[in-house]
């Protein structure tokens, strides 16, 4: 199962907030304001690592998938999600290809896609910090 870019976006925004300290109360800020603050504060970062927890609602299968691990990004196109639950699952962008390996689902299968075909969507800095309002 490949994580949707939107799920990564929420994960990234939450990671940036966690890195920057306690967020303001939700009622006092909107999503645009949060992303604007993150862009201002972290736009010059060359990379980062953060712990993540995610829940994905797979409506078609009527399942909820929960996972956690560590996410790292090094600009412009090196990215890794290393899962601790399910243990061993990984998504890696090595600068030229995107690799998806989920041994929790099928330990004999690895997917590789050239990053050019992915449209650069794993450059989280560009996607969420270059023009957060967009």
PyMOL commands that set and color helices and strands:
alter all, ss='L'
color gray80, all
select helices_A, chain A and resi 5-19+26-28+31-42+59-61+103-106+115-118+124-129
alter helices_A, ss='H'
color red, helices_A
select strands_A, chain A and resi 47-58+63-74+78-85+87-94+97-101+110-114
alter strands_A, ss='S'
color yellow, strands_A
deselect
rebuild
show_as cartoon
